[in-house]
C-alpha cells in the first residue's frame, strides 16, 4: 500500500516520508508553512485522503497532494497559531480549529472544508497561571451528532456545545467531577449495540469517562493507576475498533519516563503496551488511519518516533531522530515528495 507519514515539529515544520520511513523530506521553499516553522496539529480528511490539514504558526494550512505542498486558508484564522483541528466525521466540510500561545486562545469554524474560517464563542482568558497563555489542545465532534462539539484548553477548561458551536457550556469545576481546568485531550466513542456512547476527557493528571451524556463521570487520578505516572498527555480511538483506545502518559514535560496504554473497554481499564526501546521523553502525539488499523505512530516531546504494525501492542523506534514532535499522521496516498537542494557551502 502506498502511504505518506507526516511528523509535525516545533522548529522544522513537517517532515514527510513516502517510503515507509527510509528517507525523510523537509518542506520546500515558498510553501505556506516555513521549513523551519512550528506546526502543532495534523488531520487527514476522512473522505479525501489526499487532503491534509495542518495547524501552524502561520494559520490553518491545506494540502491537496498528501502533504507535499501547502497553502494558507482564508479568514480570521490567518496568522493565528493553530494548536488543534477537529473534523465532523459525518460532514467533513464542517471543521473546527483552536488557537493558542503566542496567539489568543480561540475557536474557529469552517463550513467549506477548511477554505475559509470564522471565529466562534466563547471568549478565552488571555493569560493563565500554568502556561502563561492558554492553548486549545483538543477538539472533538460527536460522531453520532455533529451538533455536539467539545473542546479543551490547557489551563482554560473543558467546553461543550450542543448547537454546532453557537453556544458553549463549561464543564470543569473544582466542586464537580472534572476538577482540573488543564485539559489535554477529549475523545468520543459512538454508541454500539453493546455499549453506550462514551465520552473520555483527559486532564493533566486524570482520566474521566462518562456513558450517560456527561451527567456523571468516572474519574481516577493517573498516578494512582499508572505506577506513579501522572502526566496524562493524549488519547486516540484505535482505527477500525468501536471500543479500543490508545493513551500516552509520562512523568512530566518533557519527562524522563513514558508509556503507552491500551483500553479495550472504552477507557475504564488500561493495559501497558510493549516498547522495544526506552523513549527519551514523554509521548506527545499519536497517529493512525482506518486504511490500515494495524499501522500506528507515536512521537515524543524530544523527537523519538515509534511505529507499531500490530495495532499498538508492540512498538519499535524509527532510525531517524526529529526535533520536538507535536503531531503525527499518515495517509494512504503517496505524496510527490522531492528532495530539496543541499547547501554546498
C-alpha positions in Angstrom: 0.0 0.0 0.0 1.2 3.5 -0.8 1.2 5.9 2.1 2.9 9.1 3.4 4.0 9.6 7.0 3.9 13.2 8.4 5.7 14.4 11.5 4.9 17.9 12.7 7.6 19.6 14.8 8.2 22.8 16.7 11.0 24.2 14.6 11.3 22.1 11.4 7.8 22.4 10.0 6.6 19.0 8.8 9.0 16.2 7.9 7.5 13.6 5.5 8.3 10.1 4.2 6.6 8.2 1.3 8.8 5.1 1.6 7.9 3.7 5.0 10.4 5.9 6.8 13.5 5.0 4.9 14.0 8.6 3.8 12.6 11.9 5.0 11.9 15.2 3.3 11.6 18.6 4.8 9.3 21.2 3.4 10.4 23.1 0.3 10.9 26.8 -0.2 7.9 29.1 -0.9 5.4 26.9 1.0 2.7 28.3 3.2 4.5 26.5 6.1 8.1 27.5 6.6 10.6 24.6 6.6 11.8 25.8 10.0 8.3 26.8 11.2 6.2 25.5 14.1 3.3 23.1 13.3 1.1 21.9 16.2 -1.6 19.8 14.6 -2.3 17.5 11.7 -5.5 16.0 10.4 -6.5 13.9 7.3 -9.8 14.4 5.6 -11.9 11.3 6.3 -13.3 11.2 2.7 -10.4 12.5 0.7 -7.0 11.0 1.9 -5.0 13.3 -0.4 -6.3 16.3 1.6 -4.4 17.1 4.8 -4.7 19.9 7.2 -2.0 21.4 9.4 -2.2 23.8 12.3 0.8 26.1 12.0 2.2 29.3 13.3 1.0 30.9 10.0 -2.5 29.7 10.4 -4.5 26.8 9.1 -2.8 25.2 6.1 -4.2 22.8 3.4 -2.5 20.2 1.2 -4.3 18.5 -1.7 -1.5 16.1 -2.6 -0.9 14.1 0.6 1.3 16.7 2.3 3.8 17.5 -0.4 2.6 21.2 -0.9 0.7 23.6 1.3 -1.4 26.7 1.1 -3.0 29.0 3.6 -6.7 29.1 4.4 -8.5 32.4 4.4 -10.5 34.2 7.1 -10.0 35.3 10.7 -7.7 32.4 11.5 -5.0 33.6 9.1 -1.8 34.5 11.0 -3.0 32.8 14.2 -1.1 29.9 15.8 -3.3 26.8 15.4 -2.9 24.1 18.1 -5.8 21.7 17.3 -8.1 20.6 14.4 -11.4 18.8 14.7 -13.4 17.4 11.7 -17.1 16.4 11.8 -16.8 12.8 10.7 -20.4 12.8 9.3 -19.9 16.1 7.4 -16.2 16.6 6.7 -16.9 20.0 5.2 -17.6 21.2 8.7 -14.3 21.7 10.6 -13.1 23.4 13.8 -9.7 24.8 14.7 -8.3 26.0 18.0 -5.6 28.6 18.5 -3.2 29.4 21.4 0.1 30.7 22.5 1.5 33.0 21.3 -1.9 33.9 19.8 -5.0 34.4 21.8 -6.8 31.1 22.5 -10.0 31.0 20.4 -12.2 28.6 18.4 -12.8 28.9 14.7 -15.2 27.1 12.3 -15.2 26.3 8.6 -18.1 25.0 6.6 -16.3 24.7 3.3 -13.6 22.0 4.1 -11.2 24.5 5.7 -11.0 27.0 2.9 -12.4 29.9 5.0 -12.8 30.4 8.7 -14.8 32.5 11.2 -14.5 32.8 14.9 -16.9 31.3 17.4 -17.6 31.9 21.1 -16.7 31.8 23.9 -14.1 34.4 24.8 -11.0 32.8 26.4 -8.8 34.5 29.0 -5.6 35.9 27.6 -3.4 34.7 30.4 -3.5 31.9 32.9 -1.2 30.7 35.7 0.1 27.4 34.4 1.3 28.1 30.9 1.0 31.9 30.7 -1.1 32.0 27.5 -3.7 29.2 27.2 -3.7 27.0 24.2 -6.6 24.9 22.8 -5.1 21.4 22.7 -8.1 19.3 21.7 -11.4 19.5 19.6 -13.8 16.6 19.2 -17.0 16.3 17.3 -19.5 13.7 18.4 -19.6 11.0 15.6 -23.3 10.4 16.3 -24.3 14.1 16.4 -22.4 16.8 14.5 -24.0 19.5 16.6 -22.3 18.2 19.7 -18.9 19.8 19.7 -16.3 19.6 22.5 -13.0 21.4 23.1 -10.4 21.5 25.8 -7.9 24.2 26.8 -4.7 23.8 28.6 -5.4 26.0 31.6 -8.8 27.0 30.2 -11.3 24.2 30.9 -13.5 21.7 29.1 -16.3 23.1 26.9 -19.3 21.7 25.1 -21.7 23.0 22.5 -25.0 21.2 21.6 -25.8 23.5 18.7 -22.8 23.3 16.4 -20.6 25.8 18.2 -23.0 28.7 18.6 -23.3 28.4 22.4 -21.0 26.6 24.8 -21.1 25.5 28.4 -18.1 24.9 30.6 -17.8 21.5 32.3 -14.9 21.7 34.6 -15.3 23.0 38.1 -13.3 22.3 41.3 -16.6 21.4 43.0 -17.7 18.9 40.3 -16.4 15.7 38.7 -13.9 17.3 36.3 -11.8 19.3 38.8 -8.9 20.5 36.7 -9.0 23.2 34.1 -5.9 21.8 32.5 -7.5 19.8 29.6 -5.2 17.8 27.4 -7.4 15.6 25.2 -11.1 14.7 24.6 -12.4 11.7 22.6 -15.9 10.4 21.9 -16.7 6.8 21.0 -20.0 6.2 19.2 -22.8 4.1 20.6 -22.9 0.5 19.5 -25.3 -2.4 20.0 -23.3 -3.5 23.1 -22.1 -0.1 24.5 -23.5 3.4 25.0 -21.9 6.5 23.6 -18.7 7.2 25.7 -17.0 10.5 26.4 -13.4 10.5 27.5 -11.7 13.6 29.0 -8.0 13.7 29.9 -6.9 16.4 32.3 -3.2 16.8 33.1 -3.4 14.3 35.9 -6.6 12.2 35.5 -8.8 10.2 33.1 -12.6 10.8 33.1 -15.1 8.6 31.4 -18.9 9.2 31.0 -21.5 6.9 29.5 -24.6 9.0 30.4 -24.1 12.0 28.2 -21.8 13.7 30.7 -24.2 13.7 33.6 -21.7 11.7 35.8 -18.1 10.8 35.3 -15.8 8.0 36.4 -12.6 9.9 37.2 -9.4 8.5 38.6 -6.0 10.1 39.2 -3.4 8.8 36.8 -0.6 8.5 39.4 -2.7 6.0 41.3 -3.5 3.9 38.2 -0.3 4.1 36.2 2.6 3.3 38.5 3.1 6.9 39.6 2.9 8.4 36.1 0.7 11.5 36.3 1.2 13.5 33.1 -1.8 12.3 31.1 -1.0 13.6 27.6 -3.3 12.4 24.9 -5.7 9.7 23.8 -6.8 8.3 20.4 -9.6 5.9 19.4 -8.0 3.0 17.6 -8.9 2.9 13.9 -11.2 0.0 13.0 -12.4 -0.6 16.5 -15.6 0.5 18.3 -14.2 0.1 21.9 -10.4 0.4 21.9 -8.3 3.4 22.8 -4.6 4.3 22.9 -3.3 6.6 25.5 0.1 8.3 26.1 1.3 9.2 29.6 4.5 10.3 31.3 6.1 11.6 34.4 6.1 15.2 33.3 7.1 17.5 30.5 9.4 16.9 28.8 9.7 13.9 31.2 12.1 11.0 31.7 9.7 8.1 31.8 6.7 7.5 29.5 4.4 4.6 28.5 1.6 3.8 26.0 -1.6 2.1 27.3 -4.4 0.4 25.5 -8.0 0.1 26.7 -10.4 -2.4 25.2 -13.4 -1.3 27.3 -13.8 2.4 26.4 -11.3 3.8 28.9 -12.3 2.1 32.2 -9.3 -0.2 32.3 -5.8 0.1 30.7 -3.0 -2.3 29.7 0.6 -1.2 29.2 2.0 -1.8 25.7 5.4 -3.2 24.9 8.2 -0.7 23.9 11.3 -2.2 22.2 13.4 0.8 23.2 13.1 3.2 26.1 11.8 6.6 24.8 13.8 9.7 25.5 10.8 11.8 26.9 7.0 11.8 27.3 5.0 10.6 24.4 3.3 13.7 22.9 1.5 12.6 19.8 -0.4 9.6 18.3 -1.4 8.9 14.7 -3.3 6.3 12.8 -5.6 5.8 9.8 -8.5 3.5 9.0 -6.9 2.3 5.8 -4.7 0.1 7.9 -5.7 -0.1 11.6 -2.6 -2.1 12.4 -0.2 0.8 11.5 0.2 3.4 14.3 2.7 6.0 15.2 3.7 7.8 18.4 6.1 10.7 18.9 7.8 12.0 22.0 8.4 15.5 23.1 12.2 15.3 22.3 11.8 13.7 18.9 11.7 9.9 19.1 9.3 8.4 16.6 7.8 4.9 17.3 5.9 2.7 15.0 3.5 -0.2 15.6 2.4 -2.6 12.9 0.2 -4.8 15.2 -2.4 -2.3 16.3 -0.4 -0.8 19.1 0.5 -4.0 21.0 4.3 -3.6 20.4 6.3 -0.6 19.3 9.7 -0.1 17.5 11.7 3.1 17.4 12.4 4.6 13.9 16.0 5.2 13.0 15.5 8.9 12.4 15.5 11.4 15.3 13.4 14.5 15.0 13.1 18.0 16.6 10.3 18.3 19.1 7.4 16.2 17.8 4.0 17.9 18.2 1.7 15.7 15.9 1.9 12.6 13.8 -0.3 11.4 10.9 -0.3 9.2 7.9 -2.4 9.0 4.9 -2.9 6.2 2.2 -1.5 8.4 -0.5 2.0 8.5 -1.9 2.8 12.2 -1.8 5.0 13.5 -4.7 8.0 14.4 -2.5 11.1 15.9 -3.9 14.4 16.1 -2.1 15.4 19.8 -1.5 18.7 21.1 -2.7 21.5 20.9 -0.2 23.9 23.7 0.6 27.5 23.2 -0.6 29.0 26.0 1.4 
